[in-house]
């Protein structure tokens, strides 16, 4: 058999022995039984990992009680182990009596969340009976973590009492350095650590509360934005499509009354007029759909004025932490719908830019009603925090500047010398209120 034939048939011949060729076979796959066992073992491990560590009956206060009882048992065991060498260094001599006192002091740790002061006094008394200070160590932490406002005053008083009484209770030969070291290690260190843990818990709860408030604020802002968008859409439909449909119906009606109009053309005009009326009916049904979340109709015929909108916006921004103020100059009067909508957009864009690019800065909004124009000015100070957002080019202000110019007004947006920013819009308005 030649080498070419061997390669073509997928076989191999031993050139030394000339034995029979053997084929090249792929590796043998794992047996199906092994795969099933491996899959079942993986599923068991996953189910055990997802299983909760404690049953539901141990959640809440019962879990706290179980944890406190476990700590009390650990402290009692540690005290009994330490008393082998300390049973003759306090007021009470004898291992059994000293152990009983230490266990009683450790048992008070079950109440370390509700009465930590009692645990501290029991630990101090146990240190008098023998020189075992493990209950005192645990009680100092409990007082600093769960105690009242005067917790550190109580810890200081206990430390002073402990330091003064050491010379007369079994430690007369101890040096001052040893006494101070015992006070720092057994009382001061656990108290400081407990205070730090308490502060961390308070910060965590405060952050959780702020996150909940932020979530509520975002939800309220989302509902307001949805209602605002529905109202804007309804106004656009009513103003543009309704106007065109009304104009079409009027022109078709006028065309019907033209003398000498052929019959076919007159029928076409009637069809156009009826179609325009049907469009108006469909439009009214569409506006009926634009309701708020509670089923109440949005006030499409009486929108909120810019003065009221700006006041509410300032109140909402102040509620979420922005230092915002609002001043109204002159007597507020109704404005044309296009002017109101343009002022709405300028207000939102100005406050949004201040919140994004000047965090922590004070924002002042002024709305002035003059004889022939209305002036809106929004000014913010320099940022007091770190600006984490990059500039977006202020394309929103560019679009508002063009819209303001189309309305016959002027909009200026410029930085101030103190590092702040100012947006000022001047829009012409009629001297008399517009006719309804």
C-alpha positions in Angstrom: 0.0 0.0 0.0 1.5 3.3 -1.0 1.6 6.5 1.1 -0.8 8.3 -1.2 -3.3 5.5 -0.9 -2.9 5.6 2.9 -3.6 9.3 3.1 -6.6 9.0 0.7 -8.3 6.2 2.7 -7.6 7.7 6.1 -5.4 4.7 7.3 -1.9 4.4 8.6 0.8 1.6 8.1 3.7 0.9 10.5 6.7 1.3 8.3 8.9 -0.7 10.8 6.8 -3.8 11.3 4.7 -3.7 8.2 1.6 -4.5 10.3 -2.0 -4.1 9.2 -3.0 -0.5 8.8 -5.4 1.0 11.4 -7.9 3.9 10.7 -7.8 7.3 12.3 -10.9 7.6 14.5 -12.4 10.6 16.3 -12.3 10.6 20.2 -15.0 8.6 21.8 -17.7 10.9 23.4 -18.7 10.6 27.0 -21.3 8.0 27.9 -24.9 9.3 28.1 -25.1 8.0 31.8 -22.2 10.2 32.8 -23.8 13.2 31.2 -27.0 12.6 33.0 -25.3 12.3 36.4 -23.3 15.5 35.8 -26.5 17.4 34.8 -28.4 16.2 37.9 -25.4 17.1 40.2 -25.3 20.6 38.6 -29.0 21.1 39.1 -28.8 20.0 42.8 -25.9 22.4 43.4 -27.9 25.3 41.8 -31.0 24.6 43.8 -29.0 24.4 47.1 -27.3 27.7 46.2 -30.6 29.5 45.5 -32.3 28.2 48.7 -32.6 31.0 51.4 -30.2 30.5 54.3 -33.0 31.0 56.9 -36.6 30.1 56.9 -39.2 32.8 56.6 -40.2 32.6 60.3 -36.7 33.9 61.3 -37.0 37.2 59.4 -37.3 40.5 61.2 -37.3 40.7 65.0 -36.9 37.0 65.4 -33.7 37.0 63.4 -32.3 39.9 65.6 -33.2 38.0 68.7 -31.5 34.9 67.4 -28.4 36.9 66.6 -28.3 38.5 70.0 -28.7 35.2 71.7 -25.8 33.8 69.7 -23.5 36.7 70.6 -24.4 36.2 74.3 -23.5 32.5 74.1 -20.2 33.3 72.4 -19.3 35.9 75.0 -20.3 33.6 77.9 -18.1 30.8 76.4 -15.1 33.1 75.9 -15.5 34.4 79.5 -15.5 30.9 81.0 -12.4 30.0 79.0 -10.6 33.1 80.2 -11.5 32.6 83.9 -9.1 29.7 84.2 -6.3 32.2 84.8 -8.3 35.1 86.2 -10.4 33.4 88.9 -8.3 34.8 91.7 -7.7 38.4 90.5 -11.0 40.1 91.5 -13.3 40.5 94.4 -14.8 37.0 94.0 -12.5 34.0 94.4 -13.4 30.6 92.9 -13.9 29.6 89.3 -17.6 28.5 89.6 -18.8 31.7 91.2 -16.8 33.9 88.8 -18.1 31.9 85.8 -21.7 32.3 87.0 -21.2 36.1 87.3 -19.6 36.3 83.8 -22.4 34.2 82.3 -25.1 36.4 83.9 -23.4 39.5 82.5 -23.2 37.9 79.1 -26.9 36.9 79.3 -27.8 40.6 79.4 -26.5 41.0 75.8 -29.8 39.5 74.6 -31.2 43.0 75.4 -28.3 44.9 73.7 -30.6 46.5 71.2 -33.3 47.6 73.6 -31.3 48.2 76.8 -27.5 48.5 76.0 -26.9 50.6 79.1 -27.9 47.6 81.3 -25.4 45.5 79.4 -22.6 48.0 80.0 -23.3 48.2 83.8 -23.5 44.4 84.0 -20.2 44.1 82.2 -18.6 46.6 84.6 -19.8 44.6 87.6 -18.5 41.4 86.1 -15.1 43.1 85.7 -15.2 43.9 89.4 -16.0 40.3 90.4 -13.0 39.0 88.4 -10.7 40.6 85.9 -12.7 39.1 83.0 -13.6 42.0 80.6 -15.2 40.2 77.6 -18.8 41.2 78.6 -17.6 44.8 79.1 -16.0 44.7 75.6 -19.2 43.6 73.9 -21.4 45.9 76.0 -19.2 49.0 75.0 -19.8 48.2 71.4 -23.6 47.7 72.0 -23.9 51.1 73.8 -22.1 53.0 71.0 -24.2 51.3 68.3 -27.7 51.2 69.9 -27.5 53.7 72.7 -29.1 57.1 73.1 -27.6 60.5 72.7 -25.7 60.4 75.9 -24.1 57.0 75.0 -20.5 58.4 74.8 -20.9 60.2 78.1 -21.9 56.9 79.8 -19.0 55.1 78.1 -16.6 57.8 79.4 -18.0 57.5 83.0 -17.6 53.7 82.9 -14.1 54.1 81.7 -13.2 56.5 84.5 -14.7 54.2 87.1 -12.9 51.2 85.6 -9.6 53.0 85.7 -10.0 54.3 89.2 -11.0 51.0 90.7 -8.3 48.9 89.1 -5.8 49.8 91.9 -8.0 48.4 94.6 -9.4 45.3 92.9 -6.8 42.7 92.1 -4.5 44.9 89.9 -2.5 47.0 92.4 0.8 45.8 90.9 -0.3 46.9 87.3 1.5 49.9 85.8 -0.2 53.0 84.5 0.6 52.0 80.9 -1.2 48.6 81.4 -4.2 50.3 82.9 -4.5 52.8 80.1 -4.0 50.1 77.5 -6.8 48.0 79.1 -9.1 51.0 79.0 -8.3 51.8 75.4 -8.6 48.2 74.2 -11.5 47.0 76.3 -13.7 50.1 76.3 -12.6 52.9 73.9 -11.9 50.8 70.8 -15.2 48.9 70.8 -17.1 52.1 71.5 -15.5 53.9 68.6 -16.0 51.0 66.3 -19.7 50.8 67.3 -20.1 54.5 66.7 -18.7 54.1 63.2 -21.0 51.2 62.4 -24.0 53.3 63.7 -22.9 56.2 61.5 -22.6 53.9 58.5 -26.1 52.5 59.1 -27.6 56.0 59.4 -26.0 57.1 56.2 -27.3 54.0 54.4 -30.8 54.6 55.7 -30.6 58.2 54.6 -29.4 57.2 51.2 -32.2 54.7 50.9 -34.8 57.3 51.9 -33.4 59.8 49.4 -33.5 57.2 46.7 -37.1 56.5 47.4 -37.9 60.2 47.3 -36.0 60.5 44.0 -38.0 57.6 42.6 -41.2 59.3 43.7 -40.0 62.6 42.2 -39.1 60.9 38.9 -42.5 59.2 38.8 -44.3 62.5 39.4 -42.2 64.2 36.8 -43.0 61.4 34.4 -46.7 61.7 35.0 -46.5 65.5 34.6 -44.5 65.1 31.4 -47.0 62.7 30.0 -49.9 65.0 30.8 -48.0 67.9 29.3 -47.3 66.0 26.2 -51.0 65.0 25.9 -52.1 68.5 26.3 -49.6 69.8 23.8 -50.7 67.1 21.3 -54.3 68.0 21.8 -53.6 71.7 21.3 -51.7 71.0 18.1 -54.5 68.8 16.8 -57.1 71.3 17.7 -55.2 74.3 16.4 -53.9 72.9 13.1 -56.1 70.1 11.9 -59.2 71.6 13.3 -58.5 74.9 11.7 -57.8 73.3 8.3 -61.0 71.2 8.5 -63.1 74.2 9.5 -61.6 76.2 6.6 -62.3 73.4 4.2 -65.9 73.1 5.3 -66.4 76.9 4.9 -64.9 76.9 1.4 -67.0 74.0 0.4 -70.2 75.7 1.7 -69.3 78.9 -0.1 -68.7 76.9 -3.3 -72.2 75.4 -3.0 -73.8 78.8 -3.2 -72.0 79.9 -6.3 -74.7 80.7 -9.0 -74.5 78.7 -12.2 -72.4 75.9 -10.7 -72.8 72.6 -12.6 -74.6 69.9 -10.8 -71.7 67.6 -10.6 -69.5 70.3 -9.2 -72.2 71.1 -6.7 -72.4 67.5 -5.6 -68.6 67.4 -5.2 -68.7 70.5 -3.0 -71.4 68.9 -0.8 -69.3 65.8 -0.5 -66.2 67.8 0.5 -68.3 69.7 3.1 -69.7 66.5 4.6 -66.2 65.0 4.6 -64.9 68.0 6.5 -67.7 67.6 9.1 -66.8 63.9 9.5 -63.2 64.9 10.0 -64.3 67.4 12.7 -66.3 64.6 14.4 -63.4 62.2 14.3 -61.2 64.9 15.7 -63.5 65.4 18.6 -63.5 61.7 19.3 -59.7 61.7 19.2 -59.6 64.6 21.7 -61.8 62.6 24.0 -59.1 59.9 24.1 -56.6 62.4 25.4 -57.4 62.1 29.0 -55.2 62.0 32.1 -54.5 58.8 34.1 -57.4 59.3 36.4 -59.9 59.6 33.6 -60.5 63.3 34.0 -60.4 65.5 30.9 -57.5 67.7 30.4 -58.4 71.4 30.4 -57.7 72.0 26.7 -59.7 75.2 26.5 -58.0 76.8 29.6 -54.3 76.0 29.8 -52.1 77.1 32.7 -50.6 80.5 32.3 -46.9 80.9 32.1 -46.8 82.8 35.4 -48.6 79.9 37.2 -46.4 77.3 35.4 -43.2 79.1 36.4 -44.3 79.3 40.0 -45.1 75.6 40.2 -41.9 74.7 38.5 -39.9 76.7 41.0 -41.7 75.1 43.9 -41.0 71.6 42.5 -37.3 72.3 41.9 -37.0 73.7 45.4 -38.6 70.6 46.8 -35.9 68.4 45.3 -33.1 70.5 46.7 -32.5 73.3 44.2 -32.1 76.9 45.6 -34.7 78.4 43.2 -36.7 81.6 43.5 -39.3 83.3 41.4 -40.4 87.0 41.1 -43.3 88.4 39.1 -43.2 92.0 37.9 -46.3 93.7 36.7 -49.8 92.3 36.4 -50.1 88.9 34.8 -52.5 88.7 31.9 -53.5 86.1 29.3 -51.0 85.7 26.5 -51.4 84.2 23.0 -51.1 80.4 22.9 -47.9 80.4 20.8 -46.3 82.8 23.3 -47.3 80.7 26.3 -45.9 77.6 24.7 -42.6 79.3 23.8 -42.3 80.6 27.4 -42.9 77.1 28.7 -40.1 75.7 26.6 -37.7 78.5 27.6 -38.4 77.9 31.3 -37.9 74.1 31.0 -34.7 74.5 29.0 -33.2 77.1 31.3 -33.9 75.1 34.5 -32.7 71.9 32.8 -29.4 73.5 31.8 -28.9 74.9 35.3 -29.5 71.5 36.9 -27.1 69.8 34.5 -24.2 72.2 34.1 -24.4 74.2 37.4 -25.2 71.7 40.2 -25.8 73.3 43.5 -26.1 76.8 42.0 -28.9 79.2 43.0 -31.4 79.9 40.2 -33.5 83.0 40.0 -36.4 83.4 37.5 -38.1 86.7 36.8 -41.2 87.2 34.6 -42.1 90.8 33.7 -45.3 91.9 32.0 -44.7 95.3 30.2 -47.1 97.3 28.1 -46.2 95.7 24.8 -43.9 92.8 25.6 -43.3 90.1 28.2 -39.7 89.5 29.5 -38.5 86.2 31.0 -35.1 86.0 32.6 -33.6 82.9 34.2 -30.2 83.4 35.9 -28.1 80.8 37.8 -24.9 81.3 39.8 -21.6 79.4 39.5 -21.7 75.6 40.1 -20.9 74.6 43.7 -20.4 70.9 42.8 -18.5 68.8 40.3 -20.0 69.0 36.7 -20.0 65.4 35.4 -21.8 66.1 32.2 -20.1 67.4 29.0 -21.5 70.3 27.2 -24.1 69.4 24.6 -23.5 72.5 22.5 -26.7 74.1 23.8 -28.6 73.1 20.7 -31.9 73.6 22.6 -31.1 77.2 23.2 -30.3 77.6 19.5 -33.7 76.2 18.5 -35.4 78.4 21.0 -33.6 81.5 19.7 -34.9 80.8 16.2 -38.4 80.2 17.4 -38.3 83.5 19.4 -37.1 85.3 16.3 -39.9 83.9 14.3 -42.4 85.2 16.9 -40.9 88.7 16.6 -38.9 88.6 19.8 -35.3 88.1 20.9 -33.5 85.6 23.1 -30.0 86.0 24.5 -28.0 83.3 26.4 -24.6 84.3 27.7 -22.3 83.4 30.6 -21.8 85.9 33.5 -18.6 87.2 35.0 -19.1 85.3 38.3 -19.3 82.0 36.4 -23.0 81.8 36.2 -25.3 81.9 33.1 -28.3 84.0 32.0 -31.1 83.4 29.6 -33.3 86.4 28.7 -36.3 86.3 26.3 -38.3 89.2 25.1 -41.6 88.5 23.3 -44.1 91.0 21.9 -47.6 90.8 23.2 -50.8 92.8 22.5 -51.6 95.5 25.0 -55.2 94.2 25.4 -56.0 90.6 26.4 -56.6 88.4 23.3 -60.2 87.7 22.4 -61.4 84.2 23.5 
